[in-house]
Amino acid sequence: MWVTVAIVVVLIALILRYTGRPKGLPPGPTCYPIIGNVGLVKPSEAVQAHRNLRKKYGDIYTIMTFHKPMIAVHGYDNIRELLVKHGDIFSDRPLTIINGVFNKGKGLVWSSGPLWKEQRTFALTTMRKFGFGKRCLQDQIMEEVDCFMEELEKYENKPFDIQNILNTSVSNVICSLLFGKRFEYEDTKFKRLVVLLNKLFATGNASSPAFIFPVLRHLPMSRYTTVQNIFADIDGFTSEIIAEHRRNFDGNNINDFIDGFLLEQNEAGENSTFTDEQLKISVREFFAAGTETTSTTIRWSLLFLLHHPEWQQKLRDIIDAVIGQSQPKMEHKEQLPLVEAFILEVQRHANLVPLGLPHAPKEDFHYKGYHLPKGTFMFFALDSVMTDPEIFPEPTKFKPERFLDNDGKCNGEQKERLIPFSTGRRLCLGDSLAKMELFLFLTRLLQKFEIKPEKSECLPSLEGKLGITNMPAPFDIVLIKR
């Protein structure tokens, strides 16, 4: 009997331990025993679910995944206060399946602490040597843009899905910086890699319990194996290129990121963060992020051009008036505020990473009377900024003019409060490159082609599908050469 009582007491203690919300955390929905709030937020409907939770519990609330709290933060002022003013404290990443299993704490996007600081500084310094974020890179981008235009001419007047061709072209820009070379559109191995990359971003979802609890990858129906295989294929591809660089390495002739890393690795010696594993993961992350986010934003741009032909005409008219058919350059951006305003409004509506990438405080922190424990999984909902009617009146409407001031120039204050690349110390590494690519690719497309839907009476949907990023459903366009 005493054994039975002891078992019951232990079970009750365990249920109490793994039930409810720890004291001091922000409010949230009632927790169920053991599972907490698992099932409350479906990954495919995460954005709307968090909008509903915000209405009920306020800008800051907690949902429990089993016994593990996940704190959501909404609102521009809250996000800026924590990620900018207290950026150092909130610069870590929480434990997830990516840094806990796939990356083992290495890389650039998912790493934390001293390794992240050292590697981010090195990556930015090295990439800038090759023009990353500088106007001198625009000639290299335009070479790729014009190759892209030539490829698109093959599809003139025929409906087609631009996704894979666009991904290949955008990817070639980051490949030039990483590998020192571009790939042909018909390169079979590279084409397969681009398709896998798209599948990766469509498959993963940061709201999945398995993302937060790596151990759940062992359950049946887990997407772990799919993601693992995609990572392995990408790493296999990049490892071959790294091995080639190592064989031909010349410390006096540094041409790309891999060369720069190998040079630093040779000089750093043993027990440094410049390991072979760190190089492989950093290249994978640069390659993935430098391809997917930009190409997806351009696809959203094409989708909004189909739905708003009046804006397609406005943009084309101003481009024709300012630069005609001359090659666009970044210095033209100030002369083409309508183009910039259109891109900004597309980014706002596309809402590419609506919940942002997760952060974790590196120490216990108190904010607005709430306790935010060290290491807690925290979402900073960029969606709450993109759709804020106080910042962007009538947020559901597509109105690029909201980014223009009374003089027809881009409104600096509105631009600053649009944070599609997040903000603070974990601001996307490639934001400056992405801005250049978006302007140059889109301007050239409008110069060269009129963009039409496959069926004017049946436009493709503006509803996105949320994976790692918010992606439009596949759609066909028709290009008519001007």
BELWOLIN-V753527 format. One record per residue. N is the residue number from 0. PHI is phi in whole degrees, 0 to 359 (* if undefined). NEAR is the number of other C-alpha atoms within 8 Angstrom. Layout:
BEGIN
n;phi;near
N;PHI;NEAR
N;PHI;NEAR
END
This chain:
BEGIN
n;phi;near
0;*;4
1;298;5
2;296;6
3;298;7
4;299;8
5;299;8
6;297;8
7;298;8
8;298;8
9;297;8
10;297;8
11;298;8
12;299;8
13;294;8
14;297;10
15;295;9
16;295;7
17;254;12
18;231;14
19;87;12
20;251;9
21;305;5
22;297;4
23;94;7
24;287;11
25;301;10
26;293;8
27;178;9
28;293;7
29;300;7
30;267;11
31;267;9
32;305;10
33;68;9
34;279;13
35;66;16
36;247;13
37;302;10
38;97;5
39;291;5
40;248;10
41;282;10
42;308;10
43;287;7
44;240;9
45;297;10
46;296;9
47;294;7
48;299;10
49;288;9
50;297;9
51;293;8
52;296;11
53;297;12
54;300;7
55;273;6
56;245;10
57;98;8
58;290;9
59;229;12
60;211;15
61;239;13
62;240;11
63;258;15
64;258;12
65;57;11
66;262;13
67;259;6
68;283;11
69;233;12
70;258;13
71;255;12
72;238;13
73;242;14
74;96;12
75;303;9
76;297;6
77;294;9
78;297;12
79;294;11
80;301;9
81;277;10
82;274;14
83;256;11
84;293;7
85;242;9
86;300;11
87;294;7
88;294;9
89;256;12
90;266;14
91;276;13
92;253;12
93;284;11
94;291;9
95;224;11
96;295;12
97;286;10
98;280;13
99;276;11
100;240;9
101;289;8
102;263;11
103;53;8
104;82;9
105;257;14
106;97;14
107;242;11
108;284;5
109;250;11
110;276;13
111;218;11
112;67;7
113;302;6
114;299;10
115;299;12
116;299;9
117;294;8
118;288;11
119;295;9
120;301;8
121;298;8
122;298;9
123;295;10
124;299;8
125;292;10
126;295;12
127;294;10
128;298;7
129;259;10
130;98;10
131;304;12
132;81;10
133;251;8
134;294;7
135;297;6
136;283;11
137;297;11
138;296;7
139;294;8
140;296;11
141;293;10
142;300;8
143;290;12
144;300;12
145;289;8
146;298;9
147;297;11
148;298;10
149;297;8
150;294;8
151;293;8
152;299;8
153;294;6
154;253;11
155;303;10
156;66;7
157;238;8
158;294;10
159;202;9
160;266;9
161;279;8
162;305;9
163;293;10
164;294;9
165;295;10
166;303;12
167;297;12
168;295;13
169;297;14
170;298;11
171;297;12
172;294;12
173;289;12
174;297;12
175;299;11
176;283;13
177;280;11
178;254;11
179;78;9
180;203;8
181;250;9
182;238;7
183;289;5
184;297;8
185;262;5
186;294;8
187;300;6
188;296;6
189;289;8
190;301;12
191;296;8
192;296;10
193;295;11
194;296;9
195;297;9
196;298;11
197;296;9
198;295;8
199;299;10
200;289;11
201;279;12
202;275;10
203;289;10
204;202;10
205;288;10
206;268;10
207;286;9
208;304;9
209;293;11
210;292;12
211;276;11
212;245;10
213;307;11
214;297;6
215;289;9
216;296;10
217;279;7
218;288;6
219;301;4
220;74;4
221;293;10
222;276;9
223;305;8
224;297;7
225;299;7
226;295;11
227;301;9
228;294;8
229;295;11
230;301;8
231;297;8
232;294;9
233;296;10
234;295;11
235;297;8
236;297;8
237;289;11
238;297;9
239;297;8
240;290;9
241;297;10
242;298;8
243;295;8
244;298;10
245;294;8
246;295;6
247;258;6
248;297;9
249;224;6
250;299;7
251;265;4
252;223;6
253;264;8
254;250;8
255;201;13
256;299;12
257;298;12
258;302;12
259;299;11
260;293;10
261;297;10
262;298;9
263;296;9
264;298;11
265;295;7
266;279;6
267;284;8
268;76;7
269;285;4
270;60;4
271;257;8
272;277;7
273;271;10
274;263;8
275;299;6
276;295;7
277;297;11
278;297;12
279;299;12
280;289;13
281;298;11
282;296;11
283;300;11
284;292;12
285;300;9
286;297;12
287;291;9
288;293;9
289;286;14
290;258;13
291;291;12
292;295;10
293;291;12
294;295;12
295;294;10
296;296;13
297;294;10
298;297;10
299;299;11
300;300;10
301;297;9
302;297;10
303;289;10
304;293;11
305;293;12
306;280;7
307;229;8
308;300;8
309;295;6
310;285;8
311;300;11
312;291;8
313;301;8
314;295;11
315;296;10
316;297;8
317;289;10
318;296;12
319;299;10
320;290;7
321;271;8
322;234;10
323;59;8
324;259;7
325;294;5
326;295;7
327;293;9
328;228;8
329;296;10
330;293;6
331;281;9
332;300;11
333;294;7
334;277;7
335;236;11
336;298;12
337;297;11
338;294;11
339;297;11
340;299;14
341;298;10
342;298;12
343;298;12
344;291;12
345;297;12
346;299;11
347;296;11
348;289;9
349;298;11
350;51;12
351;300;11
352;234;12
353;300;11
354;257;10
355;68;10
356;273;8
357;292;10
358;240;14
359;214;14
360;294;15
361;277;10
362;207;8
363;302;9
364;218;9
365;246;8
366;215;7
367;53;4
368;85;6
369;257;9
370;264;11
371;249;11
372;292;9
373;308;10
374;81;12
375;293;13
376;290;13
377;231;12
378;260;13
379;249;13
380;286;13
381;299;16
382;305;11
383;292;11
384;274;14
385;300;13
386;249;10
387;283;11
388;292;8
389;288;5
390;267;8
391;237;10
392;306;7
393;51;6
394;297;10
395;281;6
396;271;5
397;271;7
398;223;6
399;303;12
400;297;8
401;297;8
402;266;12
403;251;14
404;269;9
405;294;5
406;266;5
407;81;7
408;261;9
409;293;11
410;283;9
411;298;6
412;294;6
413;295;9
414;300;10
415;296;7
416;274;9
417;272;10
418;235;10
419;294;10
420;260;7
421;70;10
422;205;11
423;84;9
424;290;9
425;261;8
426;308;9
427;311;8
428;303;7
429;261;9
430;298;9
431;292;9
432;294;9
433;300;10
434;298;8
435;296;11
436;298;11
437;301;12
438;293;13
439;289;14
440;296;9
441;291;9
442;299;11
443;294;11
444;301;9
445;291;12
446;293;12
447;270;10
448;223;10
449;265;9
450;255;12
451;238;10
452;282;11
453;296;9
454;227;6
455;296;7
456;275;4
457;218;5
458;286;10
459;296;7
460;291;7
461;265;7
462;279;6
463;270;10
464;240;10
465;272;12
466;243;13
467;292;11
468;239;11
469;274;13
470;249;12
471;290;12
472;295;8
473;305;6
474;211;7
475;258;10
476;233;13
477;238;14
478;256;13
479;246;10
480;293;8
481;272;6
END
